[in-house]
Structures are given as C-alpha cells and as structure tokens.
Amino acid sequence: MNLLFFTNASSNASDVNVQWYRASKSTSYFIIGGKNLSQGEFVQFDGGAFIVLEAGDYITLETTGTAGSGIPNLDAFCTVEEFFIPGSS
C-alpha cells in the first residue's frame, strides 16, 4: 500500500486509530493511535514509505472520543499494488 488518506468529514472533532492486522502473527499494530482530527483535517501517507501487506493482512480505521454530539464521519481511501511472484503460493 503506497497511499493512505483519511479525513474527518463530520462537524465534530474525533480521535482516529489506524491499525495494521498481521495475519501471520494474529496481532494488530497501531500505525496511528488517538490522532485528533477536527472537521476537515486530514492525514496523508503518500510515497515516502509503503506497507507490504501479506495474505490475510488488513488495515482498519476507527473513530473514538467524539467531542459534542453526533456520530463522526471518517472518509478514507488507499492505493495498493499487487505483485505476482512466480512459484510462490
């Protein structure tokens, strides 16, 4: 995954957690924990580093700790490239 972008599209501030689940370890690791985003703020990882996802791995984003009333709206997208390695399973 060479691009991860997420933004707070709601009118309330909220904390965002981004985790990477590693299937081979059956464990999740925080990429970002408790990043507070006000309305319209965003975080973008683009090209300076990349995440190599293996079979069964996935990324989760969740919002917590909203200020005010209402449900937070977190919009996100990512770009991934798949590589085929002949002879691998």
PASEBA-1860 file (N, C-alpha, C; in nm, 3 decimals):
! residues 89
1> MNLLFFTN> 0.086/-0.116/0.000/0.000/0.000/0.000/0.090/0.122/0.000 ~ 0.077/0.205/-0.101/0.165/0.321/-0.110/0.094/0.454/-0.087 ~ -0.037/0.452/-0.061/-0.110/0.574/-0.028/-0.219/0.540/0.071 ~ -0.227/0.617/0.178/-0.337/0.609/0.274/-0.376/0.752/0.307 ~ -0.502/0.784/0.287/-0.555/0.919/0.312/-0.683/0.904/0.391 ~ -0.697/0.982/0.498/-0.824/0.984/0.568/-0.851/1.124/0.622 ~ -0.981/1.157/0.630/-1.023/1.290/0.671/-1.145/1.282/0.761 ~ -1.159/1.378/0.849/-1.277/1.390/0.933/-1.380/1.472/0.854
9> ASSNASDV> -1.483/1.405/0.806/-1.585/1.471/0.725/-1.707/1.512/0.807 ~ -1.699/1.497/0.939/-1.813/1.534/1.024/-1.790/1.673/1.085 ~ -1.888/1.719/1.160/-1.877/1.851/1.221/-1.818/1.844/1.362 ~ -1.782/1.725/1.406/-1.728/1.706/1.541/-1.582/1.662/1.534 ~ -1.505/1.705/1.632/-1.369/1.654/1.643/-1.376/1.508/1.686 ~ -1.282/1.428/1.639/-1.280/1.288/1.679/-1.137/1.237/1.677 ~ -1.112/1.134/1.757/-0.983/1.067/1.759/-0.986/0.951/1.662 ~ -0.877/0.930/1.592/-0.869/0.825/1.491/-0.757/0.727/1.527
17> NVQWYRAS> -0.788/0.600/1.517/-0.689/0.494/1.532/-0.677/0.422/1.398 ~ -0.553/0.398/1.355/-0.527/0.321/1.233/-0.444/0.201/1.276 ~ -0.493/0.081/1.245/-0.421/-0.040/1.284/-0.397/-0.130/1.164 ~ -0.288/-0.204/1.170/-0.248/-0.300/1.068/-0.257/-0.437/1.132 ~ -0.348/-0.520/1.081/-0.360/-0.657/1.130/-0.267/-0.746/1.051 ~ -0.174/-0.812/1.119/-0.079/-0.905/1.058/-0.129/-1.047/1.080 ~ -0.180/-1.109/0.974/-0.237/-1.243/0.985/-0.135/-1.346/1.030 ~ -0.011/-1.333/0.985/0.092/-1.431/1.021/0.122/-1.430/1.171
25> KSTSYFII> 0.094/-1.319/1.237/0.119/-1.305/1.382/-0.011/-1.305/1.463 ~ -0.126/-1.300/1.394/-0.257/-1.288/1.459/-0.259/-1.171/1.557 ~ -0.199/-1.059/1.516/-0.183/-0.942/1.603/-0.206/-0.815/1.523 ~ -0.263/-0.714/1.590/-0.278/-0.582/1.529/-0.174/-0.487/1.585 ~ -0.124/-0.399/1.498/-0.025/-0.299/1.536/-0.078/-0.161/1.501 ~ -0.059/-0.066/1.593/-0.101/0.071/1.567/-0.006/0.138/1.468 ~ -0.062/0.197/1.365/0.012/0.287/1.278/-0.005/0.428/1.334 ~ -0.128/0.460/1.373/-0.159/0.585/1.441/-0.256/0.552/1.553
33> GGKNLSQG> -0.233/0.608/1.669/-0.322/0.586/1.782/-0.367/0.718/1.842 ~ -0.497/0.743/1.841/-0.553/0.860/1.906/-0.521/0.994/1.842 ~ -0.506/0.996/1.710/-0.483/1.122/1.638/-0.612/1.202/1.636 ~ -0.612/1.321/1.695/-0.732/1.404/1.698/-0.742/1.484/1.569 ~ -0.857/1.472/1.505/-0.884/1.546/1.381/-1.007/1.633/1.399 ~ -0.994/1.760/1.373/-1.109/1.850/1.369/-1.176/1.836/1.232 ~ -1.292/1.897/1.219/-1.364/1.890/1.092/-1.274/1.937/0.978 ~ -1.268/1.858/0.872/-1.192/1.893/0.753/-1.044/1.862/0.759
41> EFVQFDGG> -0.989/1.829/0.875/-0.847/1.793/0.882/-0.826/1.655/0.822 ~ -0.704/1.631/0.774/-0.675/1.502/0.712/-0.532/1.459/0.744 ~ -0.506/1.331/0.720/-0.372/1.272/0.729/-0.350/1.199/0.598 ~ -0.231/1.215/0.542/-0.199/1.151/0.415/-0.058/1.095/0.419 ~ -0.047/0.965/0.393/0.081/0.899/0.374/0.092/0.872/0.225 ~ 0.193/0.927/0.159/0.196/0.913/0.014/0.337/0.899/-0.041 ~ 0.379/0.777/-0.061/0.501/0.752/-0.135/0.631/0.757/-0.057 ~ 0.638/0.826/0.056/0.762/0.831/0.132/0.794/0.696/0.194
49> AFIVLEAG> 0.693/0.619/0.220/0.707/0.484/0.275/0.587/0.404/0.225 ~ 0.596/0.275/0.236/0.484/0.192/0.196/0.472/0.074/0.290 ~ 0.354/0.014/0.292/0.325/-0.101/0.377/0.312/-0.222/0.286 ~ 0.381/-0.329/0.319/0.372/-0.452/0.243/0.272/-0.543/0.314 ~ 0.154/-0.554/0.256/0.051/-0.641/0.312/0.070/-0.782/0.256 ~ 0.060/-0.879/0.342/0.068/-1.019/0.301/-0.071/-1.080/0.309 ~ -0.085/-1.201/0.261/-0.215/-1.268/0.258/-0.280/-1.265/0.396 ~ -0.405/-1.217/0.401/-0.480/-1.211/0.526/-0.462/-1.083/0.605
57> DYITLETT> -0.364/-0.999/0.570/-0.343/-0.872/0.638/-0.451/-0.772/0.597 ~ -0.480/-0.677/0.687/-0.571/-0.569/0.651/-0.545/-0.448/0.741 ~ -0.596/-0.334/0.696/-0.585/-0.207/0.768/-0.723/-0.169/0.818 ~ -0.734/-0.125/0.944/-0.861/-0.076/0.996/-0.845/0.068/1.044 ~ -0.950/0.147/1.029/-0.956/0.283/1.080/-1.081/0.292/1.166 ~ -1.067/0.352/1.285/-1.183/0.368/1.371/-1.176/0.503/1.440 ~ -1.293/0.559/1.468/-1.300/0.687/1.539/-1.349/0.661/1.681 ~ -1.296/0.740/1.774/-1.336/0.731/1.914/-1.334/0.870/1.974
65> GTAGSGIP> -1.393/0.884/2.091/-1.381/1.007/2.168/-1.432/1.132/2.098 ~ -1.552/1.127/2.042/-1.604/1.245/1.972/-1.637/1.356/2.070 ~ -1.613/1.476/2.028/-1.650/1.594/2.107/-1.785/1.643/2.057 ~ -1.872/1.683/2.145/-2.004/1.729/2.103/-2.097/1.612/2.077 ~ -2.201/1.636/2.001/-2.298/1.530/1.973/-2.284/1.485/1.829 ~ -2.341/1.371/1.801/-2.339/1.319/1.665/-2.235/1.212/1.646 ~ -2.247/1.142/1.537/-2.157/1.031/1.504/-2.050/1.083/1.409 ~ -1.922/1.054/1.436/-1.815/1.102/1.347/-1.822/1.034/1.211
73> NLDAFCTV> -1.782/1.106/1.110/-1.780/1.053/0.974/-1.636/1.059/0.924 ~ -1.572/0.946/0.914/-1.434/0.936/0.870/-1.433/0.880/0.728 ~ -1.380/0.956/0.634/-1.367/0.910/0.496/-1.221/0.872/0.472 ~ -1.200/0.762/0.400/-1.063/0.714/0.378/-1.054/0.647/0.242 ~ -0.932/0.651/0.186/-0.903/0.569/0.068/-0.756/0.537/0.066 ~ -0.723/0.433/-0.009/-0.584/0.391/-0.020/-0.557/0.341/-0.162 ~ -0.431/0.334/-0.195/-0.388/0.280/-0.323/-0.296/0.162/-0.294 ~ -0.322/0.051/-0.359/-0.238/-0.067/-0.341/-0.192/-0.118/-0.477
81> EEFFIPGS> -0.078/-0.183/-0.476/-0.026/-0.251/-0.594/-0.008/-0.396/-0.558 ~ -0.050/-0.484/-0.648/-0.033/-0.627/-0.625/0.080/-0.678/-0.715 ~ 0.170/-0.754/-0.653/0.282/-0.811/-0.728/0.269/-0.962/-0.729 ~ 0.286/-1.019/-0.845/0.283/-1.164/-0.861/0.425/-1.216/-0.863 ~ 0.454/-1.308/-0.774/0.587/-1.368/-0.769/0.572/-1.513/-0.814 ~ 0.619/-1.545/-0.935/0.605/-1.681/-0.988/0.665/-1.784/-0.892 ~ 0.593/-1.893/-0.875/0.643/-2.001/-0.792/0.606/-1.987/-0.645 ~ 0.546/-1.873/-0.606/0.506/-1.857/-0.467/0.361/-1.899/-0.453
89> S> 0.320/-1.934/-0.331/0.183/-1.977/-0.311/0.100/-1.867/-0.252
END
